[in-house]
């Protein structure tokens, strides 16, 4: 949200992004346009790092390493976007989101495939579609285009999850939890985007110490990061059952779930 501080204290120059969220710009620091929207990306970055480290430690399939890497790139890209509000950084946020969902979709679609297999036709078709959508989003400054495209990608992944629950051995609680968390986050995204004037008024009623808790786009990051991590666990669960790998869900610092997979037992059989 543009403020009097933007032109006098902005380290990154004038805003070029097509979207400005409902947080006052450059209030906390001249180096960070939206302080709380930037900081909240740690809720995406940290779980991605925890999951990536465990996936590498367990020597799991490259598809899951790629999934966590994409989640990490999304968090870092979103950090850069909200820190600068530059259009180039906006693309670093939005484009990885599309590709991340595409990776999740591939992993779920191939959950019954042989170990370390690679479906070239599926990957090629996803590559073409995602490249086409990326091109549209990157060349169109209309802020309505990306949410529609991203929403379509998420809808396809959601339908796949529902089909998987009906047809494959899995823990449906993970899928339900991910959808509920994502729905709550989406509601917060919509309110922040469409009711900024009302939200700003409500926020200013509270003391300054409470106001950061009412940065709803920041909460979107928290819920989206949690939902994405849970979807990876859901796909992990299906894949481990298919490959007959012993596994369990662990908790880092009692709040970040990750999957521990014993891949060596399968390889020794």
Secondary structure, DSSP 8 states (H G I E B T S, - for coil): ---TTHHHH-SS-S--SS---SS-TTSSBTTBSSHHHHHTTHHHHHHHHHHHHHHHHHT--HHHHHHHHHHHHHHHHHHHHHHH--HHHHHHHHHHHHHHHHHHHHHHHTTTS-TT---HHHHHHHHHHHHHHHHHHHH---HHHHHHHHHHHHHHHHHHHHHHHHHS---HHHHHHHHHHHHHHHHHHHHHHH-HHHHHHHHHHS-HHHHGGG-HHHHHHHHHHHHHHHHHHHHHHHHHHHHT-EEEEEEETTTEEEEEEEHHHHHH-
